[in-house]
Amino acid sequence: MELDQIRTAISDTDQQLLGLLAKRRALALAVAEAKLSQNKPIRDQKREQELLLSLIEQGKPLGLDAQYVTRIYHVIIEDSVLQQQAKVQGQLNGEHTPAVRVAFLGGQGSYSYWATQKYFTRRAERIIELGCDSFNDIVKAVETGHADYAVLPIENTSSGSINEVYDLLQHTRLSIVGELTHPIEHCLLGLPGTDLSKVRQVCSHPQVIAQCSQFLLGLTNVKIEYCESSSAAFAKVKALQDPTIIAIGGEEGGKLYGLEVLTRELANQKQNVSRFIVVARKPVQVAKAIPAKTTFIMYTGQQPGALVEALLVLKQHGISMSKLESRPIPGNPWEEMFYVDVSANLNDYAMTRALEELNNLTKFVKVLGCYPSDEVTPTEIQA
């Protein structure tokens, strides 16, 4: 076969694969309906393990090694689980609507834009995008009814927690109704033909700059320019048409503005992932078939051992804590508020009792939301 014929055959095969993936996704949603009617949990890791073992055996005579098959099906299984969770949640809370208005940081091409697409594609037929210039504007858009939801980055594996978002959660009446993690792949992007040795200015959001600090330290005679978002940095480079000015952001976002990749993998950590939360005016109920998270804040006071006593309440009720973040209380020097994420449904008896005890033990407790967990741990195969 000639090269063009081989490429045509590959394209035909890829098209068939896409059709089969779409068919499998539809079947996964049908499984969700069946599980819901039988009151079964969405995830069945014993079944997943059996499936993977069977697929590995089927792949051997086809020349497909176990690692290759496992890696592909971990992605497929994760998608199936998240699709099923979204369907069940949609039925329980009436979340599936023709269109949703979502506020997020920046414009088309920002990391928050892609996170918004990723989360709501499973939940709505159409997304009405409301790009904002600040986290405060995002929250206000939902509080005032101009948006139905907001997507906010809350932490990153390279730069840590985003304190401004934590502080906003303390004062808003909005509830956390969802979460997602999204891989962040930072690139240097510039106008076509940009010579990296002649660059004199790098633009991006402060969080992006912080996540790439080690790389930027290696640049000489280069000014750092902070922008409202990575998409705002893309727009600036495009508007100025100056090859000495470049941006840091995602490759796909940069393409929307006609920019080319100059360098990849800029983040301080190789595995650079951001966690986003989704907030709305009303809380949601999380189906018992779905793993849930509850986020709350508490003020323990300054007496010795107060925090330890509060955390022991969670331990005594068998509640696993996944996050503990402290933030200063404005107007109260040296005093702190604690943000806590736990793996528990707000309607579980253990969680209800724990909150009752914390209310009696601490000076202040506020639940920020109970929502489906987005963490789909890959199923391990026993040797």
Salt bridges, closest charged atoms under 4 A:
GLU33 OE2 - LYS87 NZ 3.38
GLU48 OE2 - ARG43 NE 2.90
GLU57 OE2 - LYS60 NZ 2.93
ASP79 OD1 - ARG25 NH2 2.78
ASP148 OD1 - ARG101 NH2 2.91
GLU155 OE2 - ARG275 NH1 3.08
GLU155 OE1 - LYS323 NZ 3.07
ASP167 OD2 - ARG327 NH2 2.75
GLU179 OE1 - ARG275 NE 2.85
GLU179 OE1 - LYS293 NZ 3.19
GLU225 OE1 - LYS223 NZ 3.62
GLU225 OE2 - LYS236 NZ 3.66
GLU251 OE2 - LYS255 NZ 3.84
GLU251 OE2 - ARG264 NH2 2.92
GLU252 OE2 - LYS255 NZ 3.64
GLU325 OE1 - LYS323 NZ 3.44
ASP341 OD2 - ARG275 NH1 3.06
ASP348 OD1 - LYS288 NZ 3.85
GLU356 OE1 - ARG353 NH1 2.65
GLU357 OE2 - HIS317 NE2 2.83
GLU357 OE2 - ARG353 NH2 3.74
GLU375 OE2 - LYS293 NZ 2.90
